[in-house]
């Protein structure tokens, strides 16, 4: 039986598996320059790896970013796409974010080609399209389900939020 497991990366071998997946997906497939893919946030981010029978197949990272917790570098090997692995990763990362950053609003810069996937998981696009590394993206946010969590978001106290994000949050409040 095929078993997909998600874990928080805590050793060099798993981190290297994450890097290898990202290089294959972003650098080889999508022609993102390697110096843009590997950046200064590697050591401050929490990296996640989904394995299938012990082999790394999907990765992502998150980090606090002002009043946000930013989901980044979400990548699945080509042969594993469409098999539910991305959902396993995103649910694992959301669980971690909710426990460790409960007052930060989840956000990401999502590639346009993946919008439908993220929308199925409850993410909503905000604002206009923009270019990042030669690929069209949109900002997406994940609004907490509970009114108490929405009220306690740091975004209401900070000044780092785009007005469109604040407005989208206000419209989604119960």
VMD Tcl script that builds the backbone (N, CA, C; Angstrom):
set m [mol new atoms 522]
animate dup $m
set s [atomselect $m all]
$s set {name element resname resid chain x y z} {
  {N N UNK 1 A 0.830 -1.184 0.000}
  {CA C UNK 1 A 0.000 0.000 0.000}
  {C C UNK 1 A 0.877 1.252 0.000}
  {N N UNK 2 A 0.522 2.217 -0.846}
  {CA C UNK 2 A 1.282 3.456 -0.918}
  {C C UNK 2 A 0.880 4.374 0.230}
  {N N UNK 3 A 1.872 4.836 0.978}
  {CA C UNK 3 A 1.607 5.698 2.117}
  {C C UNK 3 A 2.305 7.035 1.933}
  {N N UNK 4 A 1.513 8.099 1.896}
  {CA C UNK 4 A 2.059 9.446 1.810}
  {C C UNK 4 A 2.079 10.035 3.219}
  {N N UNK 5 A 3.251 10.487 3.637}
  {CA C UNK 5 A 3.396 11.057 4.974}
  {C C UNK 5 A 4.025 12.443 4.855}
  {N N UNK 6 A 3.523 13.369 5.647}
  {CA C UNK 6 A 4.078 14.718 5.691}
  {C C UNK 6 A 4.787 14.907 7.017}
  {N N UNK 7 A 5.946 15.538 6.958}
  {CA C UNK 7 A 6.663 15.802 8.199}
  {C C UNK 7 A 7.379 17.139 8.126}
  {N N UNK 8 A 7.585 17.699 9.295}
  {CA C UNK 8 A 8.414 18.883 9.442}
  {C C UNK 8 A 9.863 18.426 9.315}
  {N N UNK 9 A 10.609 19.086 8.463}
  {CA C UNK 9 A 11.992 18.688 8.214}
  {C C UNK 9 A 12.853 19.038 9.422}
  {N N UNK 10 A 13.624 18.044 9.884}
  {CA C UNK 10 A 14.475 18.266 11.051}
  {C C UNK 10 A 15.880 17.694 10.883}
  {N N UNK 11 A 16.256 17.393 9.631}
  {CA C UNK 11 A 17.609 16.889 9.405}
  {C C UNK 11 A 18.085 17.275 8.009}
  {N N UNK 12 A 19.395 17.204 7.808}
  {CA C UNK 12 A 20.000 17.642 6.548}
  {C C UNK 12 A 19.543 16.819 5.351}
  {N N UNK 13 A 19.368 15.523 5.531}
  {CA C UNK 13 A 18.963 14.665 4.409}
  {C C UNK 13 A 17.573 15.046 3.907}
  {N N UNK 14 A 16.642 15.282 4.821}
  {CA C UNK 14 A 15.294 15.679 4.408}
  {C C UNK 14 A 15.295 17.076 3.793}
  {N N UNK 15 A 16.108 17.981 4.350}
  {CA C UNK 15 A 16.212 19.315 3.749}
  {C C UNK 15 A 16.739 19.200 2.323}
  {N N UNK 16 A 17.740 18.357 2.110}
  {CA C UNK 16 A 18.285 18.179 0.763}
  {C C UNK 16 A 17.235 17.595 -0.175}
  {N N UNK 17 A 16.389 16.705 0.315}
  {CA C UNK 17 A 15.298 16.166 -0.511}
  {C C UNK 17 A 14.358 17.294 -0.931}
  {N N UNK 18 A 14.072 18.222 -0.013}
  {CA C UNK 18 A 13.225 19.380 -0.350}
  {C C UNK 18 A 13.881 20.219 -1.441}
  {N N UNK 19 A 15.159 20.507 -1.274}
  {CA C UNK 19 A 15.893 21.303 -2.263}
  {C C UNK 19 A 15.886 20.599 -3.614}
  {N N UNK 20 A 16.120 19.301 -3.626}
  {CA C UNK 20 A 16.141 18.548 -4.886}
  {C C UNK 20 A 14.797 18.632 -5.610}
  {N N UNK 21 A 13.703 18.518 -4.876}
  {CA C UNK 21 A 12.368 18.630 -5.481}
  {C C UNK 21 A 12.182 20.024 -6.056}
  {N N UNK 22 A 12.528 21.039 -5.295}
  {CA C UNK 22 A 12.370 22.421 -5.757}
  {C C UNK 22 A 13.213 22.700 -6.994}
  {N N UNK 23 A 14.441 22.223 -7.016}
  {CA C UNK 23 A 15.293 22.438 -8.186}
  {C C UNK 23 A 14.702 21.755 -9.413}
  {N N UNK 24 A 14.201 20.556 -9.231}
  {CA C UNK 24 A 13.604 19.832 -10.362}
  {C C UNK 24 A 12.374 20.570 -10.884}
  {N N UNK 25 A 11.484 20.997 -9.978}
  {CA C UNK 25 A 10.227 21.634 -10.389}
  {C C UNK 25 A 10.452 23.060 -10.866}
  {N N UNK 26 A 11.077 23.880 -10.033}
  {CA C UNK 26 A 11.169 25.298 -10.366}
  {C C UNK 26 A 12.296 25.623 -11.342}
  {N N UNK 27 A 13.478 25.073 -11.133}
  {CA C UNK 27 A 14.614 25.413 -11.982}
  {C C UNK 27 A 14.569 24.645 -13.301}
  {N N UNK 28 A 14.428 23.318 -13.241}
  {CA C UNK 28 A 14.438 22.525 -14.474}
  {C C UNK 28 A 13.150 22.675 -15.278}
  {N N UNK 29 A 11.989 22.505 -14.644}
  {CA C UNK 29 A 10.718 22.554 -15.379}
  {C C UNK 29 A 10.288 23.969 -15.738}
  {N N UNK 30 A 10.424 24.899 -14.786}
  {CA C UNK 30 A 9.851 26.232 -14.971}
  {C C UNK 30 A 10.888 27.308 -15.277}
  {N N UNK 31 A 12.150 26.936 -15.358}
  {CA C UNK 31 A 13.239 27.842 -15.742}
  {C C UNK 31 A 13.422 29.028 -14.792}
  {N N UNK 32 A 13.141 28.822 -13.508}
  {CA C UNK 32 A 13.436 29.846 -12.504}
  {C C UNK 32 A 14.944 29.798 -12.254}
  {N N UNK 33 A 15.620 30.951 -12.253}
  {CA C UNK 33 A 17.059 30.933 -11.973}
  {C C UNK 33 A 17.338 30.343 -10.584}
  {N N UNK 34 A 18.349 29.491 -10.513}
  {CA C UNK 34 A 18.645 28.807 -9.251}
  {C C UNK 34 A 18.928 29.790 -8.124}
  {N N UNK 35 A 19.582 30.917 -8.438}
  {CA C UNK 35 A 19.891 31.884 -7.378}
  {C C UNK 35 A 18.644 32.592 -6.852}
  {N N UNK 36 A 17.536 32.524 -7.589}
  {CA C UNK 36 A 16.269 33.061 -7.089}
  {C C UNK 36 A 15.518 32.002 -6.282}
  {N N UNK 37 A 15.739 30.757 -6.616}
  {CA C UNK 37 A 15.006 29.674 -5.946}
  {C C UNK 37 A 15.527 29.430 -4.531}
  {N N UNK 38 A 16.813 29.363 -4.387}
  {CA C UNK 38 A 17.414 29.175 -3.064}
  {C C UNK 38 A 17.779 30.555 -2.542}
  {N N UNK 39 A 17.235 30.912 -1.382}
  {CA C UNK 39 A 17.367 32.297 -0.933}
  {C C UNK 39 A 17.758 32.408 0.536}
  {N N UNK 40 A 17.765 33.630 1.013}
  {CA C UNK 40 A 18.190 33.915 2.383}
  {C C UNK 40 A 17.199 33.447 3.442}
  {N N UNK 41 A 16.031 32.967 3.032}
  {CA C UNK 41 A 15.026 32.527 3.993}
  {C C UNK 41 A 15.071 31.025 4.284}
  {N N UNK 42 A 16.003 30.319 3.689}
  {CA C UNK 42 A 16.083 28.864 3.889}
  {C C UNK 42 A 16.236 28.508 5.369}
  {N N UNK 43 A 17.083 29.243 6.080}
  {CA C UNK 43 A 17.376 28.879 7.469}
  {C C UNK 43 A 16.311 29.356 8.452}
  {N N UNK 44 A 15.505 30.333 8.078}
  {CA C UNK 44 A 14.474 30.830 9.003}
  {C C UNK 44 A 13.098 30.241 8.713}
  {N N UNK 45 A 12.982 29.492 7.643}
  {CA C UNK 45 A 11.703 28.887 7.264}
  {C C UNK 45 A 11.554 27.505 7.886}
  {N N UNK 46 A 10.304 27.086 8.038}
  {CA C UNK 46 A 9.991 25.715 8.427}
  {C C UNK 46 A 9.694 24.960 7.136}
  {N N UNK 47 A 10.462 23.923 6.877}
  {CA C UNK 47 A 10.328 23.142 5.649}
  {C C UNK 47 A 9.538 21.870 5.938}
  {N N UNK 48 A 8.722 21.477 4.959}
  {CA C UNK 48 A 7.889 20.281 5.078}
  {C C UNK 48 A 8.168 19.376 3.889}
  {N N UNK 49 A 8.104 18.081 4.130}
  {CA C UNK 49 A 8.368 17.096 3.090}
  {C C UNK 49 A 7.309 16.010 3.152}
  {N N UNK 50 A 6.714 15.723 1.997}
  {CA C UNK 50 A 5.808 14.577 1.893}
  {C C UNK 50 A 6.592 13.468 1.217}
  {N N UNK 51 A 6.544 12.295 1.833}
  {CA C UNK 51 A 7.228 11.137 1.266}
  {C C UNK 51 A 6.210 10.082 0.855}
  {N N UNK 52 A 6.579 9.318 -0.126}
  {CA C UNK 52 A 5.800 8.166 -0.565}
  {C C UNK 52 A 6.716 6.967 -0.426}
  {N N UNK 53 A 6.371 6.095 0.503}
  {CA C UNK 53 A 7.210 4.929 0.783}
  {C C UNK 53 A 8.670 5.331 1.005}
  {N N UNK 54 A 8.860 6.439 1.722}
  {CA C UNK 54 A 10.192 6.891 2.096}
  {C C UNK 54 A 10.878 7.837 1.135}
  {N N UNK 55 A 10.325 8.051 -0.064}
  {CA C UNK 55 A 10.955 8.925 -1.065}
  {C C UNK 55 A 10.262 10.288 -1.070}
  {N N UNK 56 A 11.052 11.370 -1.025}
  {CA C UNK 56 A 10.503 12.716 -1.063}
  {C C UNK 56 A 9.833 13.014 -2.396}
  {N N UNK 57 A 8.574 13.499 -2.348}
  {CA C UNK 57 A 7.841 13.775 -3.590}
  {C C UNK 57 A 7.194 15.160 -3.620}
  {N N UNK 58 A 6.997 15.768 -2.463}
  {CA C UNK 58 A 6.352 17.079 -2.390}
  {C C UNK 58 A 6.976 17.864 -1.254}
  {N N UNK 59 A 7.113 19.167 -1.454}
  {CA C UNK 59 A 7.699 19.998 -0.412}
  {C C UNK 59 A 7.056 21.376 -0.379}
  {N N UNK 60 A 7.253 22.046 0.716}
  {CA C UNK 60 A 6.821 23.429 0.880}
  {C C UNK 60 A 7.477 23.983 2.125}
  {N N UNK 61 A 7.412 25.290 2.257}
  {CA C UNK 61 A 7.954 25.905 3.460}
  {C C UNK 61 A 7.029 27.024 3.899}
  {N N UNK 62 A 7.157 27.416 5.157}
  {CA C UNK 62 A 6.424 28.581 5.635}
  {C C UNK 62 A 7.300 29.344 6.605}
  {N N UNK 63 A 6.948 30.628 6.745}
  {CA C UNK 63 A 7.698 31.491 7.652}
  {C C UNK 63 A 6.835 32.672 8.044}
  {N N UNK 64 A 7.079 33.224 9.238}
  {CA C UNK 64 A 6.363 34.438 9.601}
  {C C UNK 64 A 6.834 35.577 8.701}
  {N N UNK 65 A 5.896 36.431 8.342}
  {CA C UNK 65 A 6.178 37.533 7.425}
  {C C UNK 65 A 5.290 38.697 7.870}
  {N N UNK 66 A 5.787 39.477 8.838}
  {CA C UNK 66 A 4.958 40.526 9.422}
  {C C UNK 66 A 3.766 39.908 10.124}
  {N N UNK 67 A 2.571 40.347 9.760}
  {CA C UNK 67 A 1.357 39.801 10.380}
  {C C UNK 67 A 0.838 38.567 9.637}
  {N N UNK 68 A 1.632 38.060 8.719}
  {CA C UNK 68 A 1.265 36.892 7.920}
  {C C UNK 68 A 2.133 35.697 8.284}
  {N N UNK 69 A 1.665 34.513 7.905}
  {CA C UNK 69 A 2.524 33.343 7.829}
  {C C UNK 69 A 2.491 32.982 6.349}
  {N N UNK 70 A 3.661 33.080 5.718}
  {CA C UNK 70 A 3.749 32.954 4.266}
  {C C UNK 70 A 4.086 31.521 3.864}
  {N N UNK 71 A 3.233 30.955 3.024}
  {CA C UNK 71 A 3.433 29.626 2.455}
  {C C UNK 71 A 4.207 29.815 1.151}
  {N N UNK 72 A 5.296 29.077 1.012}
  {CA C UNK 72 A 6.169 29.282 -0.143}
  {C C UNK 72 A 6.723 27.963 -0.661}
  {N N UNK 73 A 7.251 28.039 -1.875}
  {CA C UNK 73 A 8.007 26.949 -2.486}
  {C C UNK 73 A 7.258 25.621 -2.449}
  {N N UNK 74 A 5.960 25.688 -2.725}
  {CA C UNK 74 A 5.139 24.480 -2.789}
  {C C UNK 74 A 5.463 23.783 -4.113}
  {N N UNK 75 A 5.960 22.565 -4.053}
  {CA C UNK 75 A 6.380 21.867 -5.272}
  {C C UNK 75 A 6.141 20.366 -5.145}
  {N N UNK 76 A 5.594 19.796 -6.209}
  {CA C UNK 76 A 5.358 18.352 -6.287}
  {C C UNK 76 A 6.009 17.828 -7.561}
  {N N UNK 77 A 6.709 16.721 -7.448}
  {CA C UNK 77 A 7.316 16.110 -8.633}
  {C C UNK 77 A 6.237 15.829 -9.673}
  {N N UNK 78 A 6.575 16.021 -10.929}
  {CA C UNK 78 A 5.632 15.895 -12.035}
  {C C UNK 78 A 4.846 14.588 -11.995}
  {N N UNK 79 A 5.521 13.487 -11.759}
  {CA C UNK 79 A 4.859 12.177 -11.803}
  {C C UNK 79 A 3.907 11.952 -10.623}
  {N N UNK 80 A 3.942 12.822 -9.623}
  {CA C UNK 80 A 3.073 12.672 -8.453}
  {C C UNK 80 A 1.907 13.657 -8.425}
  {N N UNK 81 A 1.857 14.550 -9.391}
  {CA C UNK 81 A 0.783 15.549 -9.398}
  {C C UNK 81 A -0.563 14.899 -9.695}
  {N N UNK 82 A -1.603 15.431 -9.067}
  {CA C UNK 82 A -2.955 14.926 -9.282}
  {C C UNK 82 A -3.290 13.681 -8.481}
  {N N UNK 83 A -2.450 13.329 -7.529}
  {CA C UNK 83 A -2.667 12.110 -6.736}
  {C C UNK 83 A -2.982 12.403 -5.266}
  {N N UNK 84 A -3.248 13.657 -4.947}
  {CA C UNK 84 A -3.610 14.010 -3.579}
  {C C UNK 84 A -2.451 14.394 -2.683}
  {N N UNK 85 A -1.248 14.360 -3.227}
  {CA C UNK 85 A -0.070 14.653 -2.420}
  {C C UNK 85 A -0.012 16.118 -2.008}
  {N N UNK 86 A -0.392 17.013 -2.912}
  {CA C UNK 86 A -0.407 18.438 -2.584}
  {C C UNK 86 A -1.366 18.744 -1.446}
  {N N UNK 87 A -2.500 18.091 -1.447}
  {CA C UNK 87 A -3.478 18.273 -0.362}
  {C C UNK 87 A -2.886 17.810 0.976}
  {N N UNK 88 A -2.197 16.673 0.964}
  {CA C UNK 88 A -1.555 16.174 2.185}
  {C C UNK 88 A -0.583 17.227 2.722}
  {N N UNK 89 A 0.232 17.786 1.832}
  {CA C UNK 89 A 1.196 18.812 2.236}
  {C C UNK 89 A 0.496 20.044 2.801}
  {N N UNK 90 A -0.482 20.566 2.077}
  {CA C UNK 90 A -1.134 21.806 2.498}
  {C C UNK 90 A -1.874 21.631 3.822}
  {N N UNK 91 A -2.510 20.492 4.024}
  {CA C UNK 91 A -3.200 20.250 5.296}
  {C C UNK 91 A -2.200 20.170 6.447}
  {N N UNK 92 A -1.067 19.548 6.207}
  {CA C UNK 92 A -0.010 19.441 7.208}
  {C C UNK 92 A 0.543 20.830 7.546}
  {N N UNK 93 A 0.808 21.627 6.532}
  {CA C UNK 93 A 1.339 22.968 6.746}
  {C C UNK 93 A 0.320 23.869 7.439}
  {N N UNK 94 A -0.957 23.756 7.057}
  {CA C UNK 94 A -1.996 24.564 7.705}
  {C C UNK 94 A -2.120 24.188 9.177}
  {N N UNK 95 A -2.068 22.902 9.469}
  {CA C UNK 95 A -2.141 22.457 10.861}
  {C C UNK 95 A -0.995 23.063 11.673}
  {N N UNK 96 A 0.196 23.025 11.113}
  {CA C UNK 96 A 1.355 23.603 11.801}
  {C C UNK 96 A 1.173 25.109 11.987}
  {N N UNK 97 A 0.764 25.795 10.938}
  {CA C UNK 97 A 0.586 27.250 11.006}
  {C C UNK 97 A -0.457 27.634 12.049}
  {N N UNK 98 A -1.556 26.897 12.106}
  {CA C UNK 98 A -2.608 27.206 13.078}
  {C C UNK 98 A -2.126 27.012 14.512}
  {N N UNK 99 A -1.269 26.024 14.728}
  {CA C UNK 99 A -0.761 25.766 16.080}
  {C C UNK 99 A 0.359 26.728 16.485}
  {N N UNK 100 A 1.237 27.066 15.539}
  {CA C UNK 100 A 2.427 27.851 15.876}
  {C C UNK 100 A 2.312 29.340 15.555}
  {N N UNK 101 A 1.418 29.697 14.657}
  {CA C UNK 101 A 1.224 31.099 14.272}
  {C C UNK 101 A -0.267 31.421 14.252}
  {N N UNK 102 A -0.972 31.221 15.365}
  {CA C UNK 102 A -2.436 31.342 15.355}
  {C C UNK 102 A -2.959 32.741 15.046}
  {N N UNK 103 A -2.127 33.753 15.235}
  {CA C UNK 103 A -2.578 35.125 14.994}
  {C C UNK 103 A -2.053 35.709 13.690}
  {N N UNK 104 A -1.402 34.895 12.899}
  {CA C UNK 104 A -0.886 35.321 11.597}
  {C C UNK 104 A -1.837 34.836 10.500}
  {N N UNK 105 A -2.116 35.684 9.546}
  {CA C UNK 105 A -2.983 35.315 8.421}
  {C C UNK 105 A -2.176 34.522 7.397}
  {N N UNK 106 A -2.591 33.296 7.068}
  {CA C UNK 106 A -1.893 32.543 6.024}
  {C C UNK 106 A -2.025 33.243 4.667}
  {N N UNK 107 A -0.902 33.389 3.978}
  {CA C UNK 107 A -0.899 33.989 2.644}
  {C C UNK 107 A 0.171 33.337 1.795}
  {N N UNK 108 A 0.034 33.519 0.487}
  {CA C UNK 108 A 1.025 32.991 -0.447}
  {C C UNK 108 A 0.984 33.777 -1.740}
  {N N UNK 109 A 2.042 33.642 -2.513}
  {CA C UNK 109 A 2.077 34.093 -3.897}
  {C C UNK 109 A 1.884 32.825 -4.723}
  {N N UNK 110 A 0.698 32.645 -5.275}
  {CA C UNK 110 A 0.363 31.402 -5.982}
  {C C UNK 110 A 0.499 31.574 -7.488}
  {N N UNK 111 A 1.076 30.573 -8.127}
  {CA C UNK 111 A 1.119 30.579 -9.586}
  {C C UNK 111 A -0.302 30.455 -10.115}
  {N N UNK 112 A -0.598 31.209 -11.162}
  {CA C UNK 112 A -1.937 31.206 -11.757}
  {C C UNK 112 A -2.373 29.787 -12.115}
  {N N UNK 113 A -1.445 28.979 -12.585}
  {CA C UNK 113 A -1.789 27.612 -12.998}
  {C C UNK 113 A -2.272 26.749 -11.832}
  {N N UNK 114 A -2.003 27.161 -10.595}
  {CA C UNK 114 A -2.386 26.360 -9.425}
  {C C UNK 114 A -3.557 26.955 -8.648}
  {N N UNK 115 A -4.158 28.036 -9.142}
  {CA C UNK 115 A -5.236 28.699 -8.400}
  {C C UNK 115 A -6.374 27.751 -8.048}
  {N N UNK 116 A -6.825 26.964 -8.998}
  {CA C UNK 116 A -7.941 26.049 -8.756}
  {C C UNK 116 A -7.649 25.078 -7.627}
  {N N UNK 117 A -6.437 24.570 -7.584}
  {CA C UNK 117 A -6.027 23.659 -6.512}
  {C C UNK 117 A -6.148 24.346 -5.159}
  {N N UNK 118 A -5.594 25.545 -5.049}
  {CA C UNK 118 A -5.623 26.247 -3.763}
  {C C UNK 118 A -7.040 26.674 -3.385}
  {N N UNK 119 A -7.831 27.072 -4.354}
  {CA C UNK 119 A -9.215 27.467 -4.056}
  {C C UNK 119 A -10.008 26.295 -3.476}
  {N N UNK 120 A -9.762 25.085 -3.973}
  {CA C UNK 120 A -10.440 23.900 -3.423}
  {C C UNK 120 A -10.084 23.676 -1.953}
  {N N UNK 121 A -8.950 24.208 -1.530}
  {CA C UNK 121 A -8.498 24.060 -0.147}
  {C C UNK 121 A -8.881 25.264 0.714}
  {N N UNK 122 A -9.694 26.164 0.156}
  {CA C UNK 122 A -10.185 27.292 0.937}
  {C C UNK 122 A -9.399 28.582 0.814}
  {N N UNK 123 A -8.425 28.622 -0.061}
  {CA C UNK 123 A -7.657 29.848 -0.271}
  {C C UNK 123 A -8.420 30.762 -1.223}
  {N N UNK 124 A -8.283 32.077 -1.035}
  {CA C UNK 124 A -8.958 33.012 -1.931}
  {C C UNK 124 A -7.961 34.005 -2.514}
  {N N UNK 125 A -8.099 34.274 -3.826}
  {CA C UNK 125 A -7.204 35.237 -4.472}
  {C C UNK 125 A -7.568 36.660 -4.077}
  {N N UNK 126 A -6.542 37.503 -3.993}
  {CA C UNK 126 A -6.727 38.903 -3.629}
  {C C UNK 126 A -5.836 39.755 -4.528}
  {N N UNK 127 A -6.404 40.801 -5.108}
  {CA C UNK 127 A -5.595 41.747 -5.867}
  {C C UNK 127 A -5.369 41.343 -7.307}
  {N N UNK 128 A -4.370 41.966 -7.883}
  {CA C UNK 128 A -4.063 41.806 -9.301}
  {C C UNK 128 A -2.914 40.828 -9.517}
  {N N UNK 129 A -2.857 40.302 -10.719}
  {CA C UNK 129 A -1.769 39.412 -11.104}
  {C C UNK 129 A -0.452 40.186 -11.108}
  {N N UNK 130 A 0.649 39.470 -10.855}
  {CA C UNK 130 A 1.979 40.073 -10.914}
  {C C UNK 130 A 2.977 39.009 -11.353}
  {N N UNK 131 A 4.127 39.458 -11.786}
  {CA C UNK 131 A 5.174 38.568 -12.258}
  {C C UNK 131 A 6.175 38.315 -11.136}
  {N N UNK 132 A 6.510 37.052 -10.963}
  {CA C UNK 132 A 7.554 36.668 -10.011}
  {C C UNK 132 A 8.378 35.580 -10.687}
  {N N UNK 133 A 9.638 35.858 -10.906}
  {CA C UNK 133 A 10.552 34.910 -11.558}
  {C C UNK 133 A 10.059 34.505 -12.949}
  {N N UNK 134 A 9.393 35.443 -13.645}
  {CA C UNK 134 A 8.911 35.168 -14.992}
  {C C UNK 134 A 7.629 34.361 -15.048}
  {N N UNK 135 A 6.963 34.170 -13.910}
  {CA C UNK 135 A 5.734 33.382 -13.827}
  {C C UNK 135 A 4.639 34.260 -13.227}
  {N N UNK 136 A 3.439 34.205 -13.809}
  {CA C UNK 136 A 2.325 35.009 -13.318}
  {C C UNK 136 A 1.783 34.429 -12.016}
  {N N UNK 137 A 1.623 35.303 -11.028}
  {CA C UNK 137 A 1.161 34.929 -9.687}
  {C C UNK 137 A 0.011 35.820 -9.237}
  {N N UNK 138 A -0.665 35.376 -8.198}
  {CA C UNK 138 A -1.656 36.164 -7.466}
  {C C UNK 138 A -1.425 35.942 -5.979}
  {N N UNK 139 A -1.664 36.975 -5.182}
  {CA C UNK 139 A -1.657 36.786 -3.733}
  {C C UNK 139 A -2.914 36.007 -3.372}
  {N N UNK 140 A -2.775 35.045 -2.473}
  {CA C UNK 140 A -3.923 34.308 -1.950}
  {C C UNK 140 A -3.833 34.315 -0.429}
  {N N UNK 141 A -5.003 34.329 0.213}
  {CA C UNK 141 A -5.064 34.253 1.668}
  {C C UNK 141 A -5.991 33.116 2.066}
  {N N UNK 142 A -5.790 32.625 3.272}
  {CA C UNK 142 A -6.663 31.590 3.825}
  {C C UNK 142 A -7.301 32.172 5.079}
  {N N UNK 143 A -8.577 32.504 4.980}
  {CA C UNK 143 A -9.288 33.143 6.084}
  {C C UNK 143 A -9.659 32.090 7.125}
  {N N UNK 144 A -9.306 32.331 8.385}
  {CA C UNK 144 A -9.686 31.377 9.438}
  {C C UNK 144 A -11.201 31.195 9.498}
  {N N UNK 145 A -11.627 30.007 9.904}
  {CA C UNK 145 A -13.059 29.714 9.982}
  {C C UNK 145 A -13.717 30.345 11.198}
  {N N UNK 146 A -12.988 30.490 12.283}
  {CA C UNK 146 A -13.607 30.999 13.510}
  {C C UNK 146 A -13.506 32.522 13.599}
  {N N UNK 147 A -14.586 33.132 14.030}
  {CA C UNK 147 A -14.618 34.584 14.209}
  {C C UNK 147 A -13.578 35.013 15.238}
  {N N UNK 148 A -13.397 34.227 16.283}
  {CA C UNK 148 A -12.406 34.563 17.312}
  {C C UNK 148 A -11.006 34.632 16.715}
  {N N UNK 149 A -10.670 33.675 15.857}
  {CA C UNK 149 A -9.344 33.694 15.213}
  {C C UNK 149 A -9.217 34.889 14.291}
  {N N UNK 150 A -10.282 35.222 13.564}
  {CA C UNK 150 A -10.235 36.391 12.679}
  {C C UNK 150 A -9.996 37.655 13.507}
  {N N UNK 151 A -10.713 37.805 14.600}
  {CA C UNK 151 A -10.577 38.998 15.442}
  {C C UNK 151 A -9.183 39.128 16.048}
  {N N UNK 152 A -8.517 38.006 16.295}
  {CA C UNK 152 A -7.199 38.033 16.931}
  {C C UNK 152 A -6.032 38.122 15.951}
  {N N UNK 153 A -6.325 38.225 14.667}
  {CA C UNK 153 A -5.249 38.316 13.685}
  {C C UNK 153 A -4.432 39.590 13.896}
  {N N UNK 154 A -3.131 39.459 13.760}
  {CA C UNK 154 A -2.235 40.606 13.896}
  {C C UNK 154 A -2.471 41.658 12.819}
  {N N UNK 155 A -3.058 41.253 11.727}
  {CA C UNK 155 A -3.274 42.170 10.609}
  {C C UNK 155 A -4.090 43.396 11.026}
  {N N UNK 156 A -4.965 43.244 12.012}
  {CA C UNK 156 A -5.786 44.370 12.468}
  {C C UNK 156 A -4.957 45.382 13.253}
  {N N UNK 157 A -3.815 44.940 13.775}
  {CA C UNK 157 A -2.977 45.813 14.601}
  {C C UNK 157 A -1.800 46.384 13.824}
  {N N UNK 158 A -1.456 45.749 12.717}
  {CA C UNK 158 A -0.260 46.130 11.980}
  {C C UNK 158 A -0.527 47.100 10.848}
  {N N UNK 159 A 0.550 47.454 10.192}
  {CA C UNK 159 A 0.459 48.368 9.051}
  {C C UNK 159 A 1.020 47.729 7.788}
  {N N UNK 160 A 1.314 46.431 7.846}
  {CA C UNK 160 A 1.968 45.783 6.710}
  {C C UNK 160 A 0.996 45.123 5.744}
  {N N UNK 161 A -0.294 45.293 5.958}
  {CA C UNK 161 A -1.279 44.606 5.120}
  {C C UNK 161 A -1.729 45.480 3.962}
  {N N UNK 162 A -1.799 44.872 2.821}
  {CA C UNK 162 A -2.355 45.522 1.646}
  {C C UNK 162 A -3.828 45.815 1.916}
  {N N UNK 163 A -4.309 47.011 1.579}
  {CA C UNK 163 A -5.722 47.336 1.819}
  {C C UNK 163 A -6.691 46.338 1.183}
  {N N UNK 164 A -6.309 45.740 0.050}
  {CA C UNK 164 A -7.181 44.751 -0.596}
  {C C UNK 164 A -7.332 43.503 0.274}
  {N N UNK 165 A -6.272 43.135 0.973}
  {CA C UNK 165 A -6.344 41.972 1.855}
  {C C UNK 165 A -7.249 42.273 3.042}
  {N N UNK 166 A -7.089 43.450 3.619}
  {CA C UNK 166 A -7.933 43.839 4.753}
  {C C UNK 166 A -9.397 43.864 4.325}
  {N N UNK 167 A -9.675 44.416 3.157}
  {CA C UNK 167 A -11.058 44.484 2.665}
  {C C UNK 167 A -11.618 43.086 2.424}
  {N N UNK 168 A -10.813 42.205 1.845}
  {CA C UNK 168 A -11.263 40.828 1.610}
  {C C UNK 168 A -11.585 40.140 2.932}
  {N N UNK 169 A -10.774 40.381 3.938}
  {CA C UNK 169 A -11.032 39.807 5.264}
  {C C UNK 169 A -12.335 40.339 5.846}
  {N N UNK 170 A -12.550 41.623 5.728}
  {CA C UNK 170 A -13.778 42.227 6.262}
  {C C UNK 170 A -15.009 41.619 5.594}
  {N N UNK 171 A -14.924 41.374 4.300}
  {CA C UNK 171 A -16.060 40.810 3.566}
  {C C UNK 171 A -16.314 39.363 3.955}
  {N N UNK 172 A -15.285 38.655 4.381}
  {CA C UNK 172 A -15.425 37.235 4.731}
  {C C UNK 172 A -15.825 37.018 6.180}
  {N N UNK 173 A -15.805 38.063 6.986}
  {CA C UNK 173 A -16.154 37.894 8.401}
  {C C UNK 173 A -17.609 37.489 8.527}
  {N N UNK 174 A -17.885 36.545 9.444}
  {CA C UNK 174 A -19.276 36.104 9.653}
  {C C UNK 174 A -20.141 37.221 10.218}
}
mol reanalyze $m
mol bondsrecalc $m
mol representation Tube
mol addrep $m
